[in-house]
Amino acid sequence: MHSAGHLQAILPEMAIAPQPLSEHPEWLLASMIGRSAAMQRLFSQMRCTARHLRIATIEGECGTGKTLAARTLHELGPASGGPFVPCHAAQFFQHGPSLASLTPLAVDAREGTLFLSHVEELSLDQQSRLIAFLQWIDHQQSRRAPDPGPRQVFFSSTTPLRKLASSPQFRADLCHRMTAIRFIMPPLRERRDDLGLLADSFARSFSTTHGKLLRGIGPQTLERLAAHNWPGNVRELQSVIQTAALECEGQWIRPIDLPAFSSAGYPHSTDDTPDDDPNLDRAILRHVNLVLARVDGNKLRAAKMLGISRSTLYRLLDAATVSRTVIEPRRLTSQT
Protein backbone atom coordinates (compact mmCIF):
# COMPACT_ATOMS: atom_id res chain seq x y z
CA MET A 1 0.00 0.00 0.00
CA HIS A 2 1.28 3.47 -0.85
CA SER A 3 1.16 6.23 1.72
CA ALA A 4 -0.80 9.38 0.94
CA GLY A 5 2.46 11.33 0.59
CA HIS A 6 3.91 8.77 -1.80
CA LEU A 7 0.79 8.88 -3.96
CA GLN A 8 0.94 12.69 -4.08
CA ALA A 9 4.52 12.41 -5.29
CA ILE A 10 3.59 9.93 -8.03
CA LEU A 11 0.38 11.42 -9.39
CA PRO A 12 1.78 14.82 -10.46
CA GLU A 13 4.47 13.05 -12.49
CA MET A 14 1.82 10.95 -14.23
CA ALA A 15 -0.54 13.88 -14.63
CA ILE A 16 1.94 15.87 -16.72
CA ALA A 17 1.37 13.46 -19.62
CA PRO A 18 0.54 15.81 -22.53
CA GLN A 19 -2.87 16.02 -24.15
CA PRO A 20 -1.56 16.70 -27.68
CA LEU A 21 -4.61 15.82 -29.75
CA SER A 22 -6.45 18.96 -28.68
CA GLU A 23 -3.43 21.00 -29.75
CA HIS A 24 -2.70 19.13 -32.97
CA PRO A 25 -5.83 18.67 -35.10
CA GLU A 26 -3.62 17.48 -37.95
CA TRP A 27 -3.05 14.27 -35.97
CA LEU A 28 -6.74 13.43 -36.38
CA LEU A 29 -8.61 12.41 -39.52
CA ALA A 30 -12.21 11.60 -38.61
CA SER A 31 -11.71 8.79 -36.04
CA MET A 32 -8.18 7.94 -37.17
CA ILE A 33 -5.22 9.00 -35.04
CA GLY A 34 -1.62 9.39 -36.17
CA ARG A 35 1.29 11.75 -35.64
CA SER A 36 3.90 9.43 -37.18
CA ALA A 37 5.35 10.21 -40.59
CA ALA A 38 3.72 7.08 -42.05
CA MET A 39 0.25 8.09 -40.86
CA GLN A 40 0.68 11.72 -41.89
CA ARG A 41 1.52 10.56 -45.43
CA LEU A 42 -1.56 8.34 -45.40
CA PHE A 43 -3.76 11.19 -44.13
CA SER A 44 -2.48 13.44 -46.91
CA GLN A 45 -3.25 10.79 -49.55
CA MET A 46 -6.74 10.23 -48.13
CA ARG A 47 -7.57 13.95 -48.00
CA CYS A 48 -6.41 14.47 -51.59
CA THR A 49 -8.26 11.53 -53.14
CA ALA A 50 -11.37 10.93 -51.01
CA ARG A 51 -13.64 13.27 -52.98
CA HIS A 52 -12.87 11.52 -56.26
CA LEU A 53 -12.96 7.84 -55.36
CA ARG A 54 -15.18 5.23 -56.94
CA ILE A 55 -13.08 2.09 -56.44
CA ALA A 56 -10.15 1.76 -54.07
CA THR A 57 -8.33 -0.92 -52.09
CA ILE A 58 -6.93 -0.71 -48.56
CA GLU A 59 -4.09 -3.13 -47.80
CA GLY A 60 -2.43 -3.95 -44.53
CA GLU A 61 -1.77 -6.61 -41.93
CA CYS A 62 -4.53 -7.88 -39.65
CA GLY A 63 -5.44 -5.36 -36.99
CA THR A 64 -4.03 -2.26 -38.70
CA GLY A 65 -7.41 -0.50 -39.03
CA LYS A 66 -8.49 -1.12 -42.63
CA THR A 67 -12.22 -0.91 -41.83
CA LEU A 68 -11.74 2.35 -39.96
CA ALA A 69 -9.82 3.73 -42.94
CA ALA A 70 -12.61 2.68 -45.31
CA ARG A 71 -15.21 4.35 -43.10
CA THR A 72 -13.08 7.51 -42.97
CA LEU A 73 -12.82 7.61 -46.77
CA HIS A 74 -16.59 7.19 -46.92
CA GLU A 75 -17.13 10.10 -44.53
CA LEU A 76 -14.79 12.33 -46.54
CA GLY A 77 -16.10 11.33 -49.96
CA PRO A 78 -19.07 11.99 -52.23
CA ALA A 79 -21.08 9.09 -50.79
CA SER A 80 -21.00 10.38 -47.21
CA GLY A 81 -24.73 11.08 -47.32
CA GLY A 82 -25.46 7.41 -48.01
CA PRO A 83 -24.92 4.26 -45.94
CA PHE A 84 -21.62 2.56 -45.25
CA VAL A 85 -22.17 -1.19 -45.69
CA PRO A 86 -19.29 -3.49 -44.67
CA CYS A 87 -19.35 -7.14 -45.70
CA HIS A 88 -16.89 -10.02 -45.91
CA ALA A 89 -16.22 -10.46 -49.64
CA ALA A 90 -16.72 -14.23 -49.58
CA GLN A 91 -20.04 -13.83 -47.74
CA PHE A 92 -21.18 -11.29 -50.32
CA PHE A 93 -20.86 -13.95 -53.02
CA GLN A 94 -22.12 -16.96 -51.07
CA HIS A 95 -25.77 -16.88 -52.19
CA GLY A 96 -25.52 -18.58 -55.56
CA PRO A 97 -23.69 -17.75 -58.75
CA SER A 98 -26.17 -15.38 -60.40
CA LEU A 99 -25.63 -11.65 -60.47
CA ALA A 100 -29.29 -11.13 -59.60
CA SER A 101 -28.69 -12.60 -56.15
CA LEU A 102 -26.20 -9.82 -55.42
CA THR A 103 -28.39 -6.85 -56.19
CA PRO A 104 -30.41 -6.83 -52.92
CA LEU A 105 -27.17 -6.46 -50.97
CA ALA A 106 -25.96 -3.83 -53.39
CA VAL A 107 -29.20 -1.88 -52.99
CA ASP A 108 -28.57 -1.77 -49.22
CA ALA A 109 -25.56 0.40 -50.08
CA ARG A 110 -27.47 2.50 -52.59
CA GLU A 111 -25.86 5.91 -53.08
CA GLY A 112 -23.41 4.96 -50.34
CA THR A 113 -20.29 2.85 -49.95
CA LEU A 114 -19.99 -0.93 -50.12
CA PHE A 115 -16.91 -2.19 -48.30
CA LEU A 116 -15.83 -5.74 -49.16
CA SER A 117 -13.12 -7.07 -46.83
CA HIS A 118 -10.69 -9.98 -47.24
CA VAL A 119 -10.86 -10.00 -51.03
CA GLU A 120 -7.67 -12.07 -51.05
CA GLU A 121 -9.83 -15.03 -49.96
CA LEU A 122 -12.05 -14.97 -53.06
CA SER A 123 -11.98 -18.02 -55.29
CA LEU A 124 -11.42 -17.59 -59.02
CA ASP A 125 -15.15 -18.13 -59.61
CA GLN A 126 -15.99 -15.43 -57.07
CA GLN A 127 -13.45 -13.11 -58.69
CA SER A 128 -15.22 -13.56 -62.02
CA ARG A 129 -18.52 -12.68 -60.36
CA LEU A 130 -16.92 -9.62 -58.77
CA ILE A 131 -15.85 -8.41 -62.22
CA ALA A 132 -19.43 -8.88 -63.44
CA PHE A 133 -20.70 -7.02 -60.37
CA LEU A 134 -18.43 -4.04 -61.02
CA GLN A 135 -19.55 -3.99 -64.66
CA TRP A 136 -23.17 -4.02 -63.46
CA ILE A 137 -22.48 -1.01 -61.22
CA ASP A 138 -20.88 0.85 -64.14
CA HIS A 139 -23.93 0.10 -66.27
CA GLN A 140 -26.37 1.21 -63.57
CA GLN A 141 -24.53 4.46 -63.01
CA SER A 142 -24.10 5.23 -66.71
CA ARG A 143 -27.82 4.94 -67.38
CA ARG A 144 -28.70 6.63 -64.07
CA ALA A 145 -30.97 3.80 -63.01
CA PRO A 146 -33.40 4.51 -60.13
CA ASP A 147 -31.57 1.92 -58.00
CA PRO A 148 -27.97 2.41 -59.09
CA GLY A 149 -26.43 0.49 -56.22
CA PRO A 150 -23.41 1.77 -54.32
CA ARG A 151 -21.72 4.96 -55.38
CA GLN A 152 -18.37 3.71 -54.13
CA VAL A 153 -16.88 0.24 -53.67
CA PHE A 154 -13.90 -0.20 -51.37
CA PHE A 155 -11.94 -3.38 -50.82
CA SER A 156 -9.46 -4.55 -48.22
CA SER A 157 -6.80 -7.24 -48.26
CA THR A 158 -4.24 -8.49 -45.77
CA THR A 159 -2.04 -9.56 -48.70
CA PRO A 160 -0.80 -7.13 -51.37
CA LEU A 161 -3.04 -7.86 -54.36
CA ARG A 162 -0.34 -7.02 -56.91
CA LYS A 163 1.76 -9.75 -55.36
CA LEU A 164 -1.17 -12.18 -55.60
CA ALA A 165 -1.80 -11.20 -59.22
CA SER A 166 1.62 -12.52 -60.18
CA SER A 167 0.42 -16.01 -59.23
CA PRO A 168 -2.52 -18.08 -60.52
CA GLN A 169 -4.47 -17.28 -57.34
CA PHE A 170 -5.79 -13.90 -58.44
CA ARG A 171 -6.96 -12.48 -61.75
CA ALA A 172 -4.59 -9.81 -63.02
CA ASP A 173 -7.35 -7.84 -64.77
CA LEU A 174 -9.35 -7.62 -61.55
CA CYS A 175 -6.25 -6.66 -59.57
CA HIS A 176 -5.43 -3.81 -61.95
CA ARG A 177 -8.91 -2.38 -61.58
CA MET A 178 -8.99 -2.72 -57.81
CA THR A 179 -5.53 -1.28 -57.13
CA ALA A 180 -5.54 1.73 -59.43
CA ILE A 181 -5.88 3.64 -56.15
CA ARG A 182 -4.76 1.87 -53.01
CA PHE A 183 -3.99 2.85 -49.46
CA ILE A 184 -1.39 1.03 -47.37
CA MET A 185 -2.03 0.76 -43.63
CA PRO A 186 1.31 0.72 -41.81
CA PRO A 187 1.79 -1.86 -39.05
CA LEU A 188 2.04 -0.52 -35.50
CA ARG A 189 5.74 -1.41 -35.28
CA GLU A 190 6.37 1.15 -38.07
CA ARG A 191 4.39 3.92 -36.36
CA ARG A 192 5.65 3.78 -32.78
CA ASP A 193 5.24 7.53 -32.40
CA ASP A 194 1.49 6.83 -32.31
CA LEU A 195 1.64 4.28 -29.49
CA GLY A 196 0.99 6.72 -26.64
CA LEU A 197 -1.75 8.59 -28.52
CA LEU A 198 -3.58 5.38 -29.35
CA ALA A 199 -3.24 3.90 -25.86
CA ASP A 200 -4.56 7.08 -24.23
CA SER A 201 -7.42 7.21 -26.73
CA PHE A 202 -8.43 3.60 -26.01
CA ALA A 203 -8.25 4.21 -22.25
CA ARG A 204 -10.49 7.28 -22.47
CA SER A 205 -12.89 5.48 -24.80
CA PHE A 206 -13.17 2.68 -22.24
CA SER A 207 -13.75 5.28 -19.53
CA THR A 208 -16.63 6.81 -21.50
CA THR A 209 -18.21 3.47 -22.45
CA HIS A 210 -18.04 1.89 -18.99
CA GLY A 211 -18.33 4.94 -16.77
CA LYS A 212 -14.97 4.19 -15.13
CA LEU A 213 -12.81 7.28 -14.64
CA LEU A 214 -9.55 6.80 -16.52
CA ARG A 215 -7.23 9.64 -17.47
CA GLY A 216 -4.80 7.61 -19.57
CA ILE A 217 -1.55 5.71 -19.19
CA GLY A 218 1.49 6.53 -17.10
CA PRO A 219 5.05 7.06 -18.46
CA GLN A 220 6.35 3.73 -17.16
CA THR A 221 3.36 2.00 -18.74
CA LEU A 222 4.22 3.54 -22.09
CA GLU A 223 7.79 2.29 -21.73
CA ARG A 224 6.54 -1.27 -21.31
CA LEU A 225 4.16 -0.93 -24.25
CA ALA A 226 6.99 0.43 -26.40
CA ALA A 227 9.11 -2.64 -25.64
CA HIS A 228 6.58 -4.93 -27.34
CA ASN A 229 6.63 -5.59 -31.11
CA TRP A 230 2.82 -5.64 -31.57
CA PRO A 231 2.32 -8.40 -34.15
CA GLY A 232 -1.44 -7.94 -33.68
CA ASN A 233 -1.10 -4.22 -34.46
CA VAL A 234 -3.64 -1.63 -33.28
CA ARG A 235 -6.29 -4.26 -32.54
CA GLU A 236 -3.89 -6.00 -30.17
CA LEU A 237 -3.08 -2.70 -28.45
CA GLN A 238 -6.79 -2.01 -28.02
CA SER A 239 -7.31 -5.42 -26.45
CA VAL A 240 -4.36 -4.88 -24.08
CA ILE A 241 -5.62 -1.47 -22.96
CA GLN A 242 -9.16 -2.78 -22.44
CA THR A 243 -7.85 -5.63 -20.30
CA ALA A 244 -5.66 -3.22 -18.33
CA ALA A 245 -8.57 -0.82 -17.88
CA LEU A 246 -10.62 -3.60 -16.30
CA GLU A 247 -7.79 -4.35 -13.87
CA CYS A 248 -6.95 -0.72 -13.12
CA GLU A 249 -7.99 0.52 -9.68
CA GLY A 250 -7.02 4.16 -10.14
CA GLN A 251 -7.24 6.86 -12.79
CA TRP A 252 -4.01 5.94 -14.55
CA ILE A 253 -3.12 2.60 -16.11
CA ARG A 254 0.05 1.31 -14.44
CA PRO A 255 2.50 -1.34 -15.69
CA ILE A 256 1.10 -3.79 -13.13
CA ASP A 257 -2.32 -3.46 -14.77
CA LEU A 258 -1.04 -4.67 -18.15
CA PRO A 259 -1.46 -8.35 -19.04
CA ALA A 260 1.60 -10.41 -19.87
CA PHE A 261 2.42 -10.88 -23.55
CA SER A 262 2.62 -14.29 -25.18
CA SER A 263 4.97 -15.15 -28.04
CA ALA A 264 2.00 -14.77 -30.38
CA GLY A 265 1.67 -11.18 -29.30
CA TYR A 266 -1.69 -11.56 -27.59
CA PRO A 267 -1.99 -10.82 -23.90
CA HIS A 268 -2.66 -13.58 -21.45
CA SER A 269 -3.35 -13.65 -17.76
CA THR A 270 -0.48 -13.10 -15.37
CA ASP A 271 0.37 -15.76 -12.83
CA ASP A 272 -0.78 -13.56 -9.95
CA THR A 273 -4.33 -13.29 -11.31
CA PRO A 274 -6.51 -15.64 -9.27
CA ASP A 275 -8.26 -18.37 -11.20
CA ASP A 276 -11.38 -17.82 -9.10
CA ASP A 277 -11.64 -14.09 -9.89
CA PRO A 278 -15.42 -13.51 -9.83
CA ASN A 279 -15.37 -10.58 -12.28
CA LEU A 280 -17.09 -11.80 -15.47
CA ASP A 281 -15.53 -9.18 -17.77
CA ARG A 282 -12.00 -10.08 -16.73
CA ALA A 283 -12.73 -13.81 -16.90
CA ILE A 284 -14.08 -13.56 -20.46
CA LEU A 285 -11.17 -11.43 -21.67
CA ARG A 286 -8.59 -13.68 -20.04
CA HIS A 287 -10.11 -16.79 -21.58
CA VAL A 288 -10.42 -15.26 -25.06
CA ASN A 289 -6.82 -14.05 -24.95
CA LEU A 290 -5.57 -17.42 -23.71
CA VAL A 291 -7.29 -19.19 -26.60
CA LEU A 292 -5.89 -16.68 -29.10
CA ALA A 293 -2.39 -17.23 -27.75
CA ARG A 294 -2.88 -21.01 -27.98
CA VAL A 295 -3.71 -20.81 -31.69
CA ASP A 296 -1.07 -18.18 -32.52
CA GLY A 297 -3.67 -15.48 -33.08
CA ASN A 298 -5.74 -17.38 -35.67
CA LYS A 299 -9.21 -15.83 -35.27
CA LEU A 300 -11.10 -18.57 -37.11
CA ARG A 301 -9.57 -21.36 -35.03
CA ALA A 302 -10.07 -19.38 -31.84
CA ALA A 303 -13.75 -18.79 -32.63
CA LYS A 304 -14.27 -22.51 -33.27
CA MET A 305 -12.56 -23.42 -30.01
CA LEU A 306 -14.67 -20.87 -28.12
CA GLY A 307 -17.89 -22.05 -29.79
CA ILE A 308 -18.79 -18.57 -31.05
CA SER A 309 -18.97 -16.95 -34.46
CA ARG A 310 -15.95 -15.13 -35.82
CA SER A 311 -17.96 -11.89 -35.89
CA THR A 312 -18.65 -12.25 -32.16
CA LEU A 313 -14.94 -12.76 -31.53
CA TYR A 314 -14.13 -9.63 -33.53
CA ARG A 315 -16.67 -7.68 -31.48
CA LEU A 316 -14.96 -8.84 -28.31
CA LEU A 317 -11.59 -7.69 -29.65
CA ASP A 318 -12.68 -4.54 -31.47
CA ALA A 319 -14.93 -2.87 -28.89
CA ALA A 320 -14.99 -2.43 -25.15
CA THR A 321 -18.39 -4.08 -24.83
CA VAL A 322 -17.52 -7.43 -23.30
CA SER A 323 -20.04 -7.07 -20.52
CA ARG A 324 -22.79 -6.26 -23.03
CA THR A 325 -22.01 -8.95 -25.57
CA VAL A 326 -24.11 -12.08 -25.37
CA ILE A 327 -22.07 -15.12 -26.29
CA GLU A 328 -24.24 -17.84 -27.71
CA PRO A 329 -23.04 -21.30 -28.72
CA ARG A 330 -23.60 -22.04 -32.39
CA ARG A 331 -23.41 -25.07 -34.60
CA LEU A 332 -20.03 -24.97 -36.30
CA THR A 333 -19.92 -25.54 -40.04
CA SER A 334 -17.13 -26.06 -42.50
CA GLN A 335 -17.59 -22.56 -43.89
CA THR A 336 -14.83 -20.05 -43.30
C-alpha positions as CSV (number, residue, x, y, z in Angstrom):
1,M,0.0,0.0,0.0
2,H,1.3,3.5,-0.8
3,S,1.2,6.2,1.7
4,A,-0.8,9.4,0.9
5,G,2.5,11.3,0.6
6,H,3.9,8.8,-1.8
7,L,0.8,8.9,-4.0
8,Q,0.9,12.7,-4.1
9,A,4.5,12.4,-5.3
10,I,3.6,9.9,-8.0
11,L,0.4,11.4,-9.4
12,P,1.8,14.8,-10.5
13,E,4.5,13.0,-12.5
14,M,1.8,11.0,-14.2
15,A,-0.5,13.9,-14.6
16,I,1.9,15.9,-16.7
17,A,1.4,13.5,-19.6
18,P,0.5,15.8,-22.5
19,Q,-2.9,16.0,-24.1
20,P,-1.6,16.7,-27.7
21,L,-4.6,15.8,-29.8
22,S,-6.4,19.0,-28.7
23,E,-3.4,21.0,-29.7
24,H,-2.7,19.1,-33.0
25,P,-5.8,18.7,-35.1
26,E,-3.6,17.5,-38.0
27,W,-3.1,14.3,-36.0
28,L,-6.7,13.4,-36.4
29,L,-8.6,12.4,-39.5
30,A,-12.2,11.6,-38.6
31,S,-11.7,8.8,-36.0
32,M,-8.2,7.9,-37.2
33,I,-5.2,9.0,-35.0
34,G,-1.6,9.4,-36.2
35,R,1.3,11.7,-35.6
36,S,3.9,9.4,-37.2
37,A,5.4,10.2,-40.6
38,A,3.7,7.1,-42.0
39,M,0.2,8.1,-40.9
40,Q,0.7,11.7,-41.9
41,R,1.5,10.6,-45.4
42,L,-1.6,8.3,-45.4
43,F,-3.8,11.2,-44.1
44,S,-2.5,13.4,-46.9
45,Q,-3.3,10.8,-49.5
46,M,-6.7,10.2,-48.1
47,R,-7.6,13.9,-48.0
48,C,-6.4,14.5,-51.6
49,T,-8.3,11.5,-53.1
50,A,-11.4,10.9,-51.0
51,R,-13.6,13.3,-53.0
52,H,-12.9,11.5,-56.3
53,L,-13.0,7.8,-55.4
54,R,-15.2,5.2,-56.9
55,I,-13.1,2.1,-56.4
56,A,-10.1,1.8,-54.1
57,T,-8.3,-0.9,-52.1
58,I,-6.9,-0.7,-48.6
59,E,-4.1,-3.1,-47.8
60,G,-2.4,-4.0,-44.5
61,E,-1.8,-6.6,-41.9
62,C,-4.5,-7.9,-39.6
63,G,-5.4,-5.4,-37.0
64,T,-4.0,-2.3,-38.7
65,G,-7.4,-0.5,-39.0
66,K,-8.5,-1.1,-42.6
67,T,-12.2,-0.9,-41.8
68,L,-11.7,2.4,-40.0
69,A,-9.8,3.7,-42.9
70,A,-12.6,2.7,-45.3
71,R,-15.2,4.4,-43.1
72,T,-13.1,7.5,-43.0
73,L,-12.8,7.6,-46.8
74,H,-16.6,7.2,-46.9
75,E,-17.1,10.1,-44.5
76,L,-14.8,12.3,-46.5
77,G,-16.1,11.3,-50.0
78,P,-19.1,12.0,-52.2
79,A,-21.1,9.1,-50.8
80,S,-21.0,10.4,-47.2
81,G,-24.7,11.1,-47.3
82,G,-25.5,7.4,-48.0
83,P,-24.9,4.3,-45.9
84,F,-21.6,2.6,-45.2
85,V,-22.2,-1.2,-45.7
86,P,-19.3,-3.5,-44.7
87,C,-19.4,-7.1,-45.7
88,H,-16.9,-10.0,-45.9
89,A,-16.2,-10.5,-49.6
90,A,-16.7,-14.2,-49.6
91,Q,-20.0,-13.8,-47.7
92,F,-21.2,-11.3,-50.3
93,F,-20.9,-14.0,-53.0
94,Q,-22.1,-17.0,-51.1
95,H,-25.8,-16.9,-52.2
96,G,-25.5,-18.6,-55.6
97,P,-23.7,-17.8,-58.8
98,S,-26.2,-15.4,-60.4
99,L,-25.6,-11.6,-60.5
100,A,-29.3,-11.1,-59.6
101,S,-28.7,-12.6,-56.2
102,L,-26.2,-9.8,-55.4
103,T,-28.4,-6.8,-56.2
104,P,-30.4,-6.8,-52.9
105,L,-27.2,-6.5,-51.0
106,A,-26.0,-3.8,-53.4
107,V,-29.2,-1.9,-53.0
108,D,-28.6,-1.8,-49.2
109,A,-25.6,0.4,-50.1
110,R,-27.5,2.5,-52.6
111,E,-25.9,5.9,-53.1
112,G,-23.4,5.0,-50.3
113,T,-20.3,2.9,-50.0
114,L,-20.0,-0.9,-50.1
115,F,-16.9,-2.2,-48.3
116,L,-15.8,-5.7,-49.2
117,S,-13.1,-7.1,-46.8
118,H,-10.7,-10.0,-47.2
119,V,-10.9,-10.0,-51.0
120,E,-7.7,-12.1,-51.0
121,E,-9.8,-15.0,-50.0
122,L,-12.1,-15.0,-53.1
123,S,-12.0,-18.0,-55.3
124,L,-11.4,-17.6,-59.0
125,D,-15.1,-18.1,-59.6
126,Q,-16.0,-15.4,-57.1
127,Q,-13.4,-13.1,-58.7
128,S,-15.2,-13.6,-62.0
129,R,-18.5,-12.7,-60.4
130,L,-16.9,-9.6,-58.8
131,I,-15.8,-8.4,-62.2
132,A,-19.4,-8.9,-63.4
133,F,-20.7,-7.0,-60.4
134,L,-18.4,-4.0,-61.0
135,Q,-19.5,-4.0,-64.7
136,W,-23.2,-4.0,-63.5
137,I,-22.5,-1.0,-61.2
138,D,-20.9,0.9,-64.1
139,H,-23.9,0.1,-66.3
140,Q,-26.4,1.2,-63.6
141,Q,-24.5,4.5,-63.0
142,S,-24.1,5.2,-66.7
143,R,-27.8,4.9,-67.4
144,R,-28.7,6.6,-64.1
145,A,-31.0,3.8,-63.0
146,P,-33.4,4.5,-60.1
147,D,-31.6,1.9,-58.0
148,P,-28.0,2.4,-59.1
149,G,-26.4,0.5,-56.2
150,P,-23.4,1.8,-54.3
151,R,-21.7,5.0,-55.4
152,Q,-18.4,3.7,-54.1
153,V,-16.9,0.2,-53.7
154,F,-13.9,-0.2,-51.4
155,F,-11.9,-3.4,-50.8
156,S,-9.5,-4.6,-48.2
157,S,-6.8,-7.2,-48.3
158,T,-4.2,-8.5,-45.8
159,T,-2.0,-9.6,-48.7
160,P,-0.8,-7.1,-51.4
161,L,-3.0,-7.9,-54.4
162,R,-0.3,-7.0,-56.9
163,K,1.8,-9.8,-55.4
164,L,-1.2,-12.2,-55.6
165,A,-1.8,-11.2,-59.2
166,S,1.6,-12.5,-60.2
167,S,0.4,-16.0,-59.2
168,P,-2.5,-18.1,-60.5
169,Q,-4.5,-17.3,-57.3
170,F,-5.8,-13.9,-58.4
171,R,-7.0,-12.5,-61.7
172,A,-4.6,-9.8,-63.0
173,D,-7.3,-7.8,-64.8
174,L,-9.4,-7.6,-61.5
175,C,-6.3,-6.7,-59.6
176,H,-5.4,-3.8,-61.9
177,R,-8.9,-2.4,-61.6
178,M,-9.0,-2.7,-57.8
179,T,-5.5,-1.3,-57.1
180,A,-5.5,1.7,-59.4
181,I,-5.9,3.6,-56.2
182,R,-4.8,1.9,-53.0
183,F,-4.0,2.8,-49.5
184,I,-1.4,1.0,-47.4
185,M,-2.0,0.8,-43.6
186,P,1.3,0.7,-41.8
187,P,1.8,-1.9,-39.0
188,L,2.0,-0.5,-35.5
189,R,5.7,-1.4,-35.3
190,E,6.4,1.1,-38.1
191,R,4.4,3.9,-36.4
192,R,5.6,3.8,-32.8
193,D,5.2,7.5,-32.4
194,D,1.5,6.8,-32.3
195,L,1.6,4.3,-29.5
196,G,1.0,6.7,-26.6
197,L,-1.8,8.6,-28.5
198,L,-3.6,5.4,-29.4
199,A,-3.2,3.9,-25.9
200,D,-4.6,7.1,-24.2
201,S,-7.4,7.2,-26.7
202,F,-8.4,3.6,-26.0
203,A,-8.2,4.2,-22.3
204,R,-10.5,7.3,-22.5
205,S,-12.9,5.5,-24.8
206,F,-13.2,2.7,-22.2
207,S,-13.8,5.3,-19.5
208,T,-16.6,6.8,-21.5
209,T,-18.2,3.5,-22.4
210,H,-18.0,1.9,-19.0
211,G,-18.3,4.9,-16.8
212,K,-15.0,4.2,-15.1
213,L,-12.8,7.3,-14.6
214,L,-9.5,6.8,-16.5
215,R,-7.2,9.6,-17.5
216,G,-4.8,7.6,-19.6
217,I,-1.6,5.7,-19.2
218,G,1.5,6.5,-17.1
219,P,5.1,7.1,-18.5
220,Q,6.3,3.7,-17.2
221,T,3.4,2.0,-18.7
222,L,4.2,3.5,-22.1
223,E,7.8,2.3,-21.7
224,R,6.5,-1.3,-21.3
225,L,4.2,-0.9,-24.3
226,A,7.0,0.4,-26.4
227,A,9.1,-2.6,-25.6
228,H,6.6,-4.9,-27.3
229,N,6.6,-5.6,-31.1
230,W,2.8,-5.6,-31.6
231,P,2.3,-8.4,-34.1
232,G,-1.4,-7.9,-33.7
233,N,-1.1,-4.2,-34.5
234,V,-3.6,-1.6,-33.3
235,R,-6.3,-4.3,-32.5
236,E,-3.9,-6.0,-30.2
237,L,-3.1,-2.7,-28.5
238,Q,-6.8,-2.0,-28.0
239,S,-7.3,-5.4,-26.5
240,V,-4.4,-4.9,-24.1
241,I,-5.6,-1.5,-23.0
242,Q,-9.2,-2.8,-22.4
243,T,-7.9,-5.6,-20.3
244,A,-5.7,-3.2,-18.3
245,A,-8.6,-0.8,-17.9
246,L,-10.6,-3.6,-16.3
247,E,-7.8,-4.3,-13.9
248,C,-6.9,-0.7,-13.1
249,E,-8.0,0.5,-9.7
250,G,-7.0,4.2,-10.1
251,Q,-7.2,6.9,-12.8
252,W,-4.0,5.9,-14.6
253,I,-3.1,2.6,-16.1
254,R,0.1,1.3,-14.4
255,P,2.5,-1.3,-15.7
256,I,1.1,-3.8,-13.1
257,D,-2.3,-3.5,-14.8
258,L,-1.0,-4.7,-18.2
259,P,-1.5,-8.4,-19.0
260,A,1.6,-10.4,-19.9
261,F,2.4,-10.9,-23.6
262,S,2.6,-14.3,-25.2
263,S,5.0,-15.2,-28.0
264,A,2.0,-14.8,-30.4
265,G,1.7,-11.2,-29.3
266,Y,-1.7,-11.6,-27.6
267,P,-2.0,-10.8,-23.9
268,H,-2.7,-13.6,-21.4
269,S,-3.3,-13.7,-17.8
270,T,-0.5,-13.1,-15.4
271,D,0.4,-15.8,-12.8
272,D,-0.8,-13.6,-10.0
273,T,-4.3,-13.3,-11.3
274,P,-6.5,-15.6,-9.3
275,D,-8.3,-18.4,-11.2
276,D,-11.4,-17.8,-9.1
277,D,-11.6,-14.1,-9.9
278,P,-15.4,-13.5,-9.8
279,N,-15.4,-10.6,-12.3
280,L,-17.1,-11.8,-15.5
281,D,-15.5,-9.2,-17.8
282,R,-12.0,-10.1,-16.7
283,A,-12.7,-13.8,-16.9
284,I,-14.1,-13.6,-20.5
285,L,-11.2,-11.4,-21.7
286,R,-8.6,-13.7,-20.0
287,H,-10.1,-16.8,-21.6
288,V,-10.4,-15.3,-25.1
289,N,-6.8,-14.1,-25.0
290,L,-5.6,-17.4,-23.7
291,V,-7.3,-19.2,-26.6
292,L,-5.9,-16.7,-29.1
293,A,-2.4,-17.2,-27.7
294,R,-2.9,-21.0,-28.0
295,V,-3.7,-20.8,-31.7
296,D,-1.1,-18.2,-32.5
297,G,-3.7,-15.5,-33.1
298,N,-5.7,-17.4,-35.7
299,K,-9.2,-15.8,-35.3
300,L,-11.1,-18.6,-37.1
301,R,-9.6,-21.4,-35.0
302,A,-10.1,-19.4,-31.8
303,A,-13.8,-18.8,-32.6
304,K,-14.3,-22.5,-33.3
305,M,-12.6,-23.4,-30.0
306,L,-14.7,-20.9,-28.1
307,G,-17.9,-22.0,-29.8
308,I,-18.8,-18.6,-31.1
309,S,-19.0,-17.0,-34.5
310,R,-15.9,-15.1,-35.8
311,S,-18.0,-11.9,-35.9
312,T,-18.6,-12.3,-32.2
313,L,-14.9,-12.8,-31.5
314,Y,-14.1,-9.6,-33.5
315,R,-16.7,-7.7,-31.5
316,L,-15.0,-8.8,-28.3
317,L,-11.6,-7.7,-29.7
318,D,-12.7,-4.5,-31.5
319,A,-14.9,-2.9,-28.9
320,A,-15.0,-2.4,-25.1
321,T,-18.4,-4.1,-24.8
322,V,-17.5,-7.4,-23.3
323,S,-20.0,-7.1,-20.5
324,R,-22.8,-6.3,-23.0
325,T,-22.0,-9.0,-25.6
326,V,-24.1,-12.1,-25.4
327,I,-22.1,-15.1,-26.3
328,E,-24.2,-17.8,-27.7
329,P,-23.0,-21.3,-28.7
330,R,-23.6,-22.0,-32.4
331,R,-23.4,-25.1,-34.6
332,L,-20.0,-25.0,-36.3
333,T,-19.9,-25.5,-40.0
334,S,-17.1,-26.1,-42.5
335,Q,-17.6,-22.6,-43.9
336,T,-14.8,-20.0,-43.3
